[in-house]
Amino acid sequence: MNPATRTSRGGWKSCLLGAATVTALLTSAACSPSGGDGKPTARPGAPGATAVAACAPVDVSIIASAQDQEGDGLHFLLTLTNTSEKPCKVFRYPLVLIADSQRLSTEVKDSTPIPWTAYETIAPGKQTYAALLQRGSMDVLQPETERTITVQLQDTDPGSRKGESIKIDFPGTSYVCEGDFSQITHWMTSADLALHFINTS
């Protein structure tokens, strides 16, 4: 979207305030583990600190929910729940394939958490979210097309894979983009913030 020309101080002020609000939300989401108890966590290496492992597929459940009017099928929210009894970390963003696409959804780079931490720590029973945007030419899902979204968790190194991929149901639409231009946000503890990045794309 091309930026509009600003002709008043008030317009620039509104723009700056909006940017500051998103930055504050990102900082809050990145700096607060998904425990919800408000207690500070021990620094790695500090006395009493316990190493937190990367989430494995066996530790989590993931569902996808459509965010559009019935049949539109462009915006989706992935919700990951830690179903284990220990905290675990999800790194960066999920590696996603839509239906039978052979190309991974690309990262929404603007959704990288501030201060650019590579992971979210998810307490047992808590959730984290990533928003998925379908982009490109739309095709009708044929009966033989697998109506799934394939989600692969990343390990500690960028692009690395943790365990097997997870197949989840493709929700609420009869259409699918070819997949070449779909986008996925980083994991974050606010569903509204995750959706913000694809609603303004």
Backbone bond lengths (Angstrom), bond angles and torsions (degrees), N, CA, C in turn:
res aa  C-N    CA-C-N  psi(-1)  N-CA   C-N-CA  omega(-1)  CA-C   N-CA-C  phi
1 M - - - 1.457 - - 1.516 107.78 -
2 N 1.348 117.96 125.90 1.445 121.64 -179.15 1.520 110.42 -72.36
3 P 1.345 118.26 134.64 1.464 119.20 -179.58 1.505 110.63 -66.74
4 A 1.325 116.61 138.35 1.452 120.92 179.19 1.520 109.10 -78.70
5 T 1.351 116.58 150.16 1.462 121.21 178.53 1.513 109.17 -72.40
6 R 1.317 117.00 130.12 1.453 121.65 -179.98 1.527 108.63 -93.11
7 T 1.331 117.96 132.27 1.455 121.42 -178.51 1.517 111.81 -118.47
8 S 1.341 117.88 -1.18 1.455 120.07 -179.11 1.504 110.04 -137.38
9 R 1.312 115.29 152.44 1.463 119.50 177.07 1.516 110.97 -62.36
10 G 1.333 116.50 -33.72 1.457 119.87 -179.75 1.507 112.18 -61.81
11 G 1.361 117.77 -38.33 1.461 121.10 179.15 1.503 111.53 -63.85
12 W 1.357 115.77 -45.72 1.458 118.13 178.34 1.521 111.38 -63.50
13 K 1.346 116.65 -39.26 1.454 119.85 -179.58 1.506 111.54 -61.82
14 S 1.354 117.65 -41.41 1.467 121.10 179.25 1.510 110.77 -63.26
15 C 1.343 116.47 -41.52 1.468 120.69 -179.89 1.519 110.48 -62.09
16 L 1.360 115.76 -45.27 1.456 119.53 -178.26 1.518 111.61 -66.03
17 L 1.348 116.53 -38.72 1.451 119.38 177.88 1.504 111.44 -64.06
18 G 1.350 118.20 -39.28 1.455 121.32 178.05 1.511 111.64 -63.14
19 A 1.329 116.90 -43.19 1.463 120.95 178.80 1.514 110.63 -63.63
20 A 1.355 116.29 -39.67 1.460 119.59 179.66 1.517 111.12 -64.50
21 T 1.329 117.04 -36.45 1.464 120.72 179.79 1.514 111.25 -64.43
22 V 1.361 117.65 -46.30 1.459 121.30 178.51 1.513 110.58 -62.08
23 T 1.367 117.21 -41.35 1.461 120.43 179.03 1.518 110.96 -61.63
24 A 1.342 116.74 -41.54 1.462 119.92 178.71 1.514 111.26 -63.85
25 L 1.335 118.01 -40.66 1.460 121.33 178.52 1.519 111.05 -63.67
26 L 1.348 116.38 -43.05 1.453 120.07 179.27 1.515 110.90 -62.53
27 T 1.343 116.55 -43.74 1.458 119.90 -179.52 1.514 110.86 -61.78
28 S 1.333 116.91 -42.61 1.465 121.22 178.82 1.510 111.34 -63.38
29 A 1.348 117.25 -43.98 1.464 121.05 -178.21 1.511 111.24 -67.23
30 A 1.354 116.86 -37.36 1.459 119.71 -176.39 1.514 112.23 -75.64
31 C 1.327 116.40 -34.18 1.454 119.20 -172.41 1.514 113.90 -90.65
32 S 1.314 118.82 -11.76 1.458 121.65 -176.79 1.512 111.10 -108.53
33 P 1.349 118.69 114.03 1.466 119.51 175.00 1.511 109.92 -59.66
34 S 1.349 115.74 157.88 1.457 120.59 -174.42 1.518 112.19 -82.22
35 G 1.296 117.97 40.51 1.448 120.80 178.38 1.506 112.51 -91.20
36 G 1.348 115.75 -31.82 1.432 120.69 175.71 1.522 114.86 76.68
37 D 1.362 118.85 7.12 1.454 119.47 -177.64 1.524 112.13 -97.19
38 G 1.327 117.10 -5.85 1.454 121.06 177.01 1.511 114.47 74.73
39 K 1.334 119.37 3.83 1.453 122.48 -178.10 1.517 110.05 -87.28
40 P 1.337 117.85 139.38 1.462 119.10 177.67 1.518 110.86 -67.62
41 T 1.316 116.45 149.26 1.454 120.92 177.72 1.521 109.51 -99.70
42 A 1.330 116.63 151.68 1.455 120.68 179.89 1.510 110.45 -68.95
43 R 1.339 116.42 142.06 1.451 120.63 177.34 1.519 109.40 -69.63
44 P 1.380 117.38 145.87 1.458 119.12 176.32 1.525 110.25 -55.50
45 G 1.311 116.58 131.97 1.450 120.85 179.13 1.512 113.93 89.55
46 A 1.346 117.81 -12.34 1.457 120.40 179.16 1.526 109.25 -76.34
47 P 1.341 116.70 157.76 1.481 119.01 178.47 1.520 110.48 -57.78
48 G 1.319 115.93 131.86 1.455 120.85 179.07 1.519 114.11 86.46
49 A 1.347 117.51 -6.80 1.465 119.77 -179.79 1.524 109.96 -72.94
50 T 1.309 116.79 139.90 1.457 122.22 178.36 1.523 108.83 -115.70
51 A 1.326 116.19 131.03 1.456 119.58 179.51 1.524 109.35 -64.21
52 V 1.322 116.34 135.67 1.457 122.07 178.77 1.527 108.43 -106.93
53 A 1.321 116.19 124.09 1.465 121.27 -175.93 1.523 110.69 -81.10
54 A 1.327 115.25 161.53 1.458 120.79 173.47 1.528 109.62 -67.20
55 C 1.321 116.52 142.38 1.466 120.22 176.88 1.531 109.76 -63.57
56 A 1.315 116.39 132.57 1.456 122.64 173.10 1.528 108.41 -102.26
57 P 1.340 118.23 159.51 1.468 119.80 179.21 1.517 113.79 -53.05
58 V 1.340 117.99 -33.35 1.458 120.98 -179.29 1.530 111.97 -69.34
59 D 1.339 116.84 -18.13 1.463 121.16 -176.58 1.523 113.31 -88.20
60 V 1.333 118.41 -10.84 1.459 120.43 -168.20 1.524 112.01 -135.02
61 S 1.324 114.76 162.31 1.460 121.61 165.19 1.532 107.13 -124.46
62 I 1.331 116.34 147.27 1.465 121.07 -178.70 1.524 108.12 -132.85
63 I 1.323 115.91 133.21 1.460 120.86 173.19 1.521 108.81 -127.89
64 A 1.323 116.17 156.22 1.472 122.45 176.01 1.518 108.31 -116.90
65 S 1.310 116.57 138.10 1.460 121.44 177.06 1.520 109.39 -128.78
66 A 1.338 116.26 136.74 1.462 121.62 178.78 1.525 109.30 -74.49
67 Q 1.324 116.01 142.39 1.461 121.04 -177.15 1.526 112.71 -114.14
68 D 1.335 117.66 5.99 1.456 122.05 -178.32 1.526 110.45 -108.35
69 Q 1.331 115.08 174.12 1.449 119.46 169.72 1.517 108.71 -61.67
70 E 1.318 116.63 152.08 1.460 121.85 -175.30 1.525 110.90 -52.60
71 G 1.330 115.48 127.44 1.449 121.05 175.71 1.516 115.29 97.41
72 D 1.367 117.39 -18.90 1.462 118.52 -178.04 1.527 111.17 -72.52
73 G 1.334 117.36 -51.94 1.458 121.91 170.55 1.504 116.50 62.67
74 L 1.342 117.95 46.22 1.457 120.20 177.61 1.525 112.69 -111.52
75 H 1.327 117.99 -35.46 1.451 122.79 -175.34 1.527 110.10 -113.17
76 F 1.337 115.62 129.98 1.462 121.20 -178.99 1.522 109.65 -133.95
77 L 1.326 115.58 151.80 1.454 121.35 174.94 1.516 108.33 -117.82
78 L 1.333 116.35 124.39 1.457 122.09 173.16 1.524 108.06 -94.33
79 T 1.327 116.39 126.84 1.463 122.06 179.39 1.517 108.92 -115.87
80 L 1.321 116.04 118.43 1.464 122.02 178.43 1.518 108.33 -104.96
81 T 1.324 116.87 128.87 1.463 123.25 177.49 1.519 109.09 -115.12
82 N 1.316 116.39 132.65 1.464 121.25 174.18 1.528 107.97 -78.05
83 T 1.312 117.30 106.62 1.466 122.68 -178.53 1.524 112.88 -94.80
84 S 1.339 116.52 2.86 1.465 119.76 179.90 1.530 109.65 -88.03
85 E 1.319 116.07 -175.15 1.462 121.21 -179.07 1.519 112.32 -103.00
86 K 1.339 117.24 6.99 1.462 121.43 -179.60 1.525 109.79 -132.70
87 P 1.343 116.83 153.33 1.468 118.84 173.34 1.518 110.21 -63.22
88 C 1.314 116.87 151.36 1.458 121.34 173.82 1.527 108.91 -147.34
89 K 1.315 116.51 164.54 1.462 121.90 -175.84 1.530 110.53 -108.93
90 V 1.328 115.71 137.48 1.463 120.88 167.91 1.531 107.29 -107.08
91 F 1.329 115.92 132.95 1.456 120.80 -173.29 1.527 111.27 -103.04
92 R 1.342 113.78 132.38 1.471 123.33 172.80 1.531 112.09 54.82
93 Y 1.321 117.68 -107.79 1.463 122.20 -176.09 1.528 108.58 -140.28
94 P 1.323 118.61 157.64 1.464 119.59 178.64 1.524 110.91 -73.51
95 L 1.315 115.94 148.12 1.464 121.92 172.25 1.525 106.70 -88.32
96 V 1.338 116.83 119.87 1.463 121.07 -166.66 1.529 111.35 -124.94
97 L 1.328 115.57 135.05 1.466 123.44 169.60 1.520 107.87 -120.07
98 I 1.335 116.59 130.81 1.458 121.54 179.54 1.525 109.21 -96.75
99 A 1.337 116.29 127.13 1.470 122.62 178.63 1.529 109.25 51.96
100 D 1.347 117.27 -126.07 1.462 119.48 -177.82 1.520 112.80 -101.76
101 S 1.343 117.15 22.00 1.459 120.90 177.23 1.524 110.73 -61.43
102 Q 1.321 115.93 149.58 1.455 121.65 177.87 1.526 111.68 -105.33
103 R 1.326 117.03 0.93 1.461 120.85 -177.53 1.518 110.05 -117.36
104 L 1.342 115.81 131.23 1.452 120.81 -179.38 1.525 111.01 -67.84
105 S 1.319 115.55 146.72 1.461 120.27 171.41 1.525 108.92 -62.64
106 T 1.332 116.11 143.50 1.460 119.83 -177.36 1.525 111.01 -87.74
107 E 1.308 115.32 154.24 1.462 123.11 -179.27 1.524 110.94 -71.03
108 V 1.331 116.96 135.76 1.465 121.29 167.29 1.524 106.43 -82.43
109 K 1.313 116.62 98.05 1.464 121.05 -170.61 1.525 112.63 -62.75
110 D 1.324 116.82 -31.78 1.465 119.55 -179.47 1.525 112.57 -65.73
111 S 1.334 117.08 -15.06 1.465 119.91 -178.44 1.524 112.79 -88.39
112 T 1.341 118.00 4.16 1.461 120.74 177.47 1.522 108.96 -59.02
113 P 1.341 118.70 128.24 1.462 119.99 -176.40 1.526 112.46 -61.64
114 I 1.304 115.18 150.67 1.457 122.19 173.14 1.532 107.14 -100.82
115 P 1.335 122.50 132.01 1.457 126.03 6.70 1.531 113.58 -89.61
116 W 1.305 117.22 57.70 1.466 123.99 175.00 1.528 112.17 62.65
117 T 1.300 115.78 40.03 1.456 120.11 172.14 1.522 108.44 -72.19
118 A 1.313 116.52 147.13 1.467 120.56 -172.81 1.524 112.85 -87.97
119 Y 1.331 117.77 -4.73 1.464 117.42 -172.64 1.530 111.20 -148.56
120 E 1.327 114.07 163.91 1.463 122.95 168.18 1.532 106.93 -117.18
121 T 1.319 117.32 137.68 1.459 121.81 175.35 1.521 108.45 -96.17
122 I 1.329 116.21 123.14 1.459 122.20 -174.58 1.524 109.37 -110.69
123 A 1.317 116.02 118.46 1.465 120.84 177.91 1.526 109.77 -74.30
124 P 1.339 117.82 158.40 1.472 120.54 177.93 1.529 111.42 -54.57
125 G 1.329 115.92 131.77 1.454 121.30 178.61 1.514 114.87 82.48
126 K 1.337 118.24 -5.16 1.459 121.77 -178.01 1.524 111.16 -96.81
127 Q 1.342 115.24 167.45 1.462 120.97 -174.51 1.533 112.09 -120.67
128 T 1.322 113.99 159.08 1.453 122.42 166.20 1.525 106.89 -138.51
129 Y 1.339 116.75 161.89 1.456 120.22 -168.87 1.525 111.42 -134.62
130 A 1.326 114.98 147.62 1.462 122.13 169.81 1.529 107.29 -136.65
131 A 1.319 116.56 139.47 1.464 121.53 -178.39 1.524 109.46 -102.82
132 L 1.331 115.55 138.20 1.465 123.16 -175.97 1.526 109.15 -119.22
133 L 1.328 116.17 129.60 1.461 121.97 179.56 1.523 109.58 -117.98
134 Q 1.334 116.10 123.07 1.463 120.11 172.06 1.522 109.04 -81.72
135 R 1.329 115.91 133.01 1.463 120.65 177.41 1.528 108.17 -139.91
136 G 1.323 115.44 146.87 1.454 119.88 179.31 1.512 110.91 119.10
137 S 1.330 116.18 -173.41 1.459 120.24 -179.95 1.520 109.46 -70.03
138 M 1.340 115.52 141.71 1.456 121.62 -176.22 1.521 110.67 -95.20
139 D 1.312 116.47 134.92 1.462 122.87 174.88 1.522 109.14 -119.31
140 V 1.332 115.31 146.30 1.461 119.67 173.96 1.519 108.05 -73.04
141 L 1.331 116.27 132.82 1.460 119.95 176.90 1.530 109.52 -67.04
142 Q 1.311 116.09 120.95 1.454 121.23 178.39 1.534 109.83 -80.97
143 P 1.337 116.80 157.30 1.474 119.08 -178.43 1.520 113.25 -54.82
144 E 1.342 116.38 -32.77 1.457 118.88 -177.46 1.530 112.84 -83.83
145 T 1.343 117.04 -8.73 1.456 120.30 179.77 1.525 110.25 -73.17
146 E 1.307 115.85 131.62 1.460 120.29 179.43 1.527 109.15 -71.63
147 R 1.326 116.61 117.96 1.460 121.26 -176.05 1.538 109.76 -86.00
148 T 1.299 115.49 68.21 1.463 120.73 -177.19 1.521 110.62 -137.53
149 I 1.315 114.18 160.17 1.463 122.67 165.66 1.522 105.77 -115.59
150 T 1.321 116.31 126.91 1.464 120.99 179.76 1.523 108.89 -96.83
151 V 1.332 115.84 123.18 1.460 122.05 -176.11 1.522 109.10 -116.94
152 Q 1.318 115.56 128.49 1.461 121.71 177.51 1.523 108.56 -119.35
153 L 1.330 117.52 123.53 1.453 121.09 176.41 1.523 109.96 -75.03
154 Q 1.331 116.24 143.24 1.463 120.40 174.64 1.525 110.40 -86.94
155 D 1.335 114.72 151.10 1.462 121.31 173.08 1.531 108.03 -93.50
156 T 1.319 117.10 -165.25 1.466 120.89 -172.25 1.529 113.02 -64.20
157 D 1.327 118.57 -36.51 1.461 121.18 -179.36 1.531 110.42 -84.85
158 P 1.341 118.09 140.57 1.467 120.51 179.76 1.524 112.20 -54.61
159 G 1.324 116.17 129.01 1.458 121.44 178.75 1.512 114.74 82.64
160 S 1.348 117.60 -7.75 1.467 120.30 179.05 1.518 109.65 -76.01
161 R 1.332 116.70 161.62 1.464 121.53 -174.11 1.515 110.68 -119.31
162 K 1.345 114.71 136.64 1.458 121.04 179.72 1.520 109.24 -107.34
163 G 1.329 115.98 105.69 1.461 120.41 177.50 1.521 113.18 70.82
164 E 1.325 115.17 -164.41 1.464 121.58 -177.98 1.531 110.61 -80.48
165 S 1.320 115.41 159.05 1.458 119.62 176.10 1.528 110.49 -72.53
166 I 1.325 115.57 159.42 1.463 122.73 -178.39 1.521 108.44 -117.68
167 K 1.322 117.40 125.88 1.465 121.41 177.78 1.528 108.96 -98.08
168 I 1.334 115.48 128.91 1.455 120.43 178.86 1.527 108.94 -125.73
169 D 1.314 116.17 158.70 1.463 120.78 -177.03 1.523 111.12 -66.70
170 F 1.340 115.44 140.34 1.459 122.86 175.00 1.525 106.95 -83.83
171 P 1.334 117.93 112.53 1.466 118.65 -167.24 1.523 115.09 -93.42
172 G 1.305 116.00 147.09 1.445 123.84 157.18 1.504 119.29 61.23
173 T 1.331 120.31 26.94 1.451 119.75 178.45 1.517 110.31 -155.39
174 S 1.331 116.12 153.09 1.459 121.62 175.53 1.520 110.95 -103.21
175 Y 1.331 116.51 5.48 1.461 120.85 -175.94 1.520 109.96 -122.83
176 V 1.310 114.87 155.05 1.457 120.62 175.76 1.519 108.51 -145.54
177 C 1.332 116.42 138.93 1.465 119.39 173.24 1.521 108.65 -74.92
178 E 1.315 115.05 160.77 1.454 118.98 -179.76 1.524 111.52 -63.18
179 G 1.336 117.07 -17.50 1.458 120.13 173.22 1.510 114.30 98.84
180 D 1.333 117.55 -14.32 1.456 119.88 -174.59 1.522 112.73 -67.31
181 F 1.332 117.00 -23.52 1.456 119.55 -174.38 1.527 112.82 -122.33
182 S 1.321 117.98 13.88 1.462 119.90 178.22 1.528 109.48 -69.92
183 Q 1.352 115.26 154.30 1.460 120.78 -175.93 1.528 110.11 -133.11
184 I 1.333 114.91 150.37 1.468 121.19 -178.97 1.527 109.06 -134.98
185 T 1.336 116.11 138.94 1.467 120.02 178.05 1.526 110.45 -86.64
186 H 1.324 114.38 169.40 1.456 120.52 169.54 1.531 109.27 -67.91
187 W 1.333 115.55 158.14 1.458 120.33 171.39 1.513 108.86 -64.35
188 M 1.325 117.34 139.28 1.459 121.14 175.20 1.518 109.69 -152.79
189 T 1.336 115.83 157.56 1.460 120.41 -172.34 1.522 113.25 -81.65
190 S 1.327 117.99 -6.86 1.464 121.76 177.55 1.522 109.92 -111.45
191 A 1.342 116.18 117.52 1.469 119.91 176.93 1.522 110.87 -63.73
192 D 1.332 117.13 -41.24 1.463 120.69 -179.12 1.521 111.36 -61.95
193 L 1.326 116.38 -39.37 1.461 119.43 179.85 1.523 110.97 -68.18
194 A 1.339 116.72 -41.73 1.466 119.46 177.29 1.521 110.85 -58.69
195 L 1.324 117.16 -45.30 1.468 120.81 -179.77 1.518 111.86 -67.16
196 H 1.321 117.66 -29.97 1.464 121.11 177.72 1.525 111.58 -53.75
197 F 1.339 116.40 -39.72 1.455 120.20 -174.24 1.532 112.83 -72.09
198 I 1.326 117.86 -24.32 1.466 117.81 177.48 1.530 111.64 -98.52
199 N 1.325 117.19 -21.12 1.468 119.25 176.96 1.516 112.07 -74.59
200 T 1.342 116.12 -19.23 1.468 119.47 179.35 1.520 111.63 -107.51
201 S 1.347 117.45 7.47 1.462 120.18 -178.30 1.523 110.35 -75.72
